[in-house]
Amino acid sequence: MKLLVTGGAGFIGSAVVRQALADGHEVVNLDALTYAACLENLAPVAGHPGYAFVKADIRDQAVLETVFAEHAPDAVMHLAAESHVDRSIDGPGAFIETNVLGTYALLQAARGYWQDKGRPESFRFHHISTDEVFGSLGPEGKFTETTPYDPRSPYSASKASSDHLVRAWHETYGLPVLLTNCSNNYGPYHFPEKLIPVVILNALAGRPIPVYGAGENVRDWLYVEDHAAALLLVMQKGRVGRSYNIGGENEARNIDLVRMICALLDEMKPADRPYSSLISFVADRPGHDLRYAIDPTRIREELGWRPSVTLEEGLRRTVRWYLDNEAWWRPLLGREGVGVRMGCFLENTSVKGN
Ligand SMILES: NC(=O)c1ccc[n+]([C@@H]2O[C@H](COP(=O)([O-])OP(=O)(O)OC[C@H]3O[C@@H](n4cnc5c(N)ncnc54)[C@H](O)[C@@H]3O)[C@@H](O)[C@H]2O)c1
């Protein structure tokens, strides 16, 4: 199939592009190359004959229409987004612009293209979303596909809005859509502002390892390559109009996750004291959801997907990858906002222009 992947220069999008090409698909990667993008993530496939890159913004419907006309994709996999919760607290505007208005522009361009082609049943618009749209769980229970939406951060609210738009374009115009809501990803090429790379890179630099609040927040971690495999499966075999929750069934409290990473570093790159001595508890994120957990029964029973990697094994591979790939991460530490604590929300913060 020929896939139009948006956000293919990001963390998860690049894993999807690499895996799709390896599976024999053609890929057109459309990305605006924001601060979070890294074309280096695609170095392994840059010369692949089935790969094309278009630098474009999903908010620009006219450009999107040209891309659809020129490349004639069989399916869209929509990953482009502003994705960092802490940044969404300081500057929600970019999240509304890209995640809501950008998804709207993409839906309109996709719909026009699909209608012009005679509304083929085989076309797919696959929207990639997050479990954060469901809000926060207590100690028990898991998110299913029918859990009511209850987003609590600007990021999750913008993703929830985009999910609603995608469903509406299916119900109203018949666009053949698919949705997936996934838990926290980790793995190689993870941008160094997210928790796991922050822990690894601060530890290696001998700097304090920040843990928000008491580190009690629980996340359900999924290795990024397992997510990419699930997305490609849903895109090809998922039932139109349906959503699928994707999770690794690997729940961990943040503090336990950080200790696991420190122990792996102690083993793989011993220092003169245990890395866990660098752990430093810092002020919590406002509105920090306590627990996310995914019930992946639907994708397992309908499509036969299950994660291939345990959290322990995935973390081991990830730590090894960061130790071996300093040339990838070192330049990113100089990008705007990286290494700066964001999302603390001071009462007197200006809201002008955000
Ligand atoms: N990271 C996670 O743990 C996670 C979990 C579940 C779902 N998701 C969803 O998966 C998707 C990808 O997440 P990620 O972690 O790879 O994000 P990322 O921040 O690493 O990458 C986002 C990519 O989108 C591009 N982009 C941003 N705004 C754009 C615009 N206006 N036009 C075109 N391109 C634009 C960026 O340049 C970047 O390459 C997002 O939709 C996110 O909500 C992420």
The ligand as an SDF file (V2000), in Angstrom:
LIG
                    3D

 44 48  0  0  0  0  0  0  0  0999 V2000
    4.6820    9.4450   22.7680 N   0  0  0  0  0  0  0  0  0  0  0  0
    3.7250    8.7140   23.3120 C   0  0  0  0  0  0  0  0  0  0  0  0
    3.9620    8.0600   24.3250 O   0  0  0  0  0  0  0  0  0  0  0  0
    2.3510    8.6360   22.6700 C   0  0  0  0  0  0  0  0  0  0  0  0
    1.4200    7.7490   23.1830 C   0  0  0  0  0  0  0  0  0  0  0  0
    0.1750    7.6410   22.5630 C   0  0  0  0  0  0  0  0  0  0  0  0
   -0.1180    8.4090   21.4520 C   0  0  0  0  0  0  0  0  0  0  0  0
    0.8020    9.2900   20.9760 N   0  0  0  0  0  0  0  0  0  0  0  0
    0.4430   10.0660   19.7650 C   0  0  0  0  0  0  0  0  0  0  0  0
    1.2920    9.5930   18.7140 O   0  0  0  0  0  0  0  0  0  0  0  0
    1.6070   10.6530   17.8300 C   0  0  0  0  0  0  0  0  0  0  0  0
    3.1120   10.7700   17.6800 C   0  0  0  0  0  0  0  0  0  0  0  0
    3.6950   11.0120   18.9500 O   0  0  0  0  0  0  0  0  0  0  0  0
    5.2740   11.2050   19.0990 P   0  0  0  0  0  0  0  0  0  0  0  0
    5.6130   10.9420   20.5040 O   0  0  0  0  0  0  0  0  0  0  0  0
    5.9580   10.4700   18.0130 O   0  0  0  0  0  0  0  0  0  0  0  0
    5.3860   12.7830   18.8150 O   0  0  0  0  0  0  0  0  0  0  0  0
    6.6730   13.6450   18.4650 P   0  0  0  0  0  0  0  0  0  0  0  0
    6.4890   14.9520   19.1810 O   0  0  0  0  0  0  0  0  0  0  0  0
    7.9260   12.8690   18.6800 O   0  0  0  0  0  0  0  0  0  0  0  0
    6.5530   13.8930   16.8880 O   0  0  0  0  0  0  0  0  0  0  0  0
    5.5580   14.7040   16.3280 C   0  0  0  0  0  0  0  0  0  0  0  0
    5.9180   14.9730   14.8730 C   0  0  0  0  0  0  0  0  0  0  0  0
    4.8530   15.7520   14.2990 O   0  0  0  0  0  0  0  0  0  0  0  0
    5.4240   16.8150   13.5610 C   0  0  0  0  0  0  0  0  0  0  0  0
    4.4870   17.9530   13.5730 N   0  0  0  0  0  0  0  0  0  0  0  0
    4.1060   18.6980   14.6460 C   0  0  0  0  0  0  0  0  0  0  0  0
    3.2670   19.6760   14.2520 N   0  0  0  0  0  0  0  0  0  0  0  0
    3.0970   19.5240   12.9050 C   0  0  0  0  0  0  0  0  0  0  0  0
    2.3140   20.2130   11.9350 C   0  0  0  0  0  0  0  0  0  0  0  0
    1.5660   21.2780   12.2650 N   0  0  0  0  0  0  0  0  0  0  0  0
    2.3560   19.7770   10.6590 N   0  0  0  0  0  0  0  0  0  0  0  0
    3.1170   18.7040   10.3070 C   0  0  0  0  0  0  0  0  0  0  0  0
    3.8970   18.0300   11.1790 N   0  0  0  0  0  0  0  0  0  0  0  0
    3.8720   18.4350   12.4630 C   0  0  0  0  0  0  0  0  0  0  0  0
    6.7190   17.1620   14.2760 C   0  0  0  0  0  0  0  0  0  0  0  0
    7.6100   17.8540   13.4190 O   0  0  0  0  0  0  0  0  0  0  0  0
    7.2160   15.7900   14.7170 C   0  0  0  0  0  0  0  0  0  0  0  0
    8.0330   15.2060   13.7140 O   0  0  0  0  0  0  0  0  0  0  0  0
    0.9480   11.9030   18.4000 C   0  0  0  0  0  0  0  0  0  0  0  0
   -0.2530   12.1190   17.7150 O   0  0  0  0  0  0  0  0  0  0  0  0
    0.6970   11.5540   19.8530 C   0  0  0  0  0  0  0  0  0  0  0  0
   -0.4200   12.2520   20.3520 O   0  0  0  0  0  0  0  0  0  0  0  0
    2.0250    9.4170   21.5550 C   0  0  0  0  0  0  0  0  0  0  0  0
  1  2  1  0
  2  3  2  0
  2  4  1  0
  4  5  1  0
  4 44  2  0
  5  6  2  0
  6  7  1  0
  7  8  2  0
  8  9  1  0
  8 44  1  0
  9 10  1  0
  9 42  1  0
 10 11  1  0
 11 12  1  0
 11 40  1  0
 12 13  1  0
 13 14  1  0
 14 15  2  0
 14 16  1  0
 14 17  1  0
 17 18  1  0
 18 19  2  0
 18 20  1  0
 18 21  1  0
 21 22  1  0
 22 23  1  0
 23 24  1  0
 23 38  1  0
 24 25  1  0
 25 26  1  0
 25 36  1  0
 26 27  1  0
 26 35  1  0
 27 28  2  0
 28 29  1  0
 29 30  1  0
 29 35  2  0
 30 31  1  0
 30 32  2  0
 32 33  1  0
 33 34  2  0
 34 35  1  0
 36 37  1  0
 36 38  1  0
 38 39  1  0
 40 41  1  0
 40 42  1  0
 42 43  1  0
M  CHG  2   8   1  16  -1
M  END
$$$$
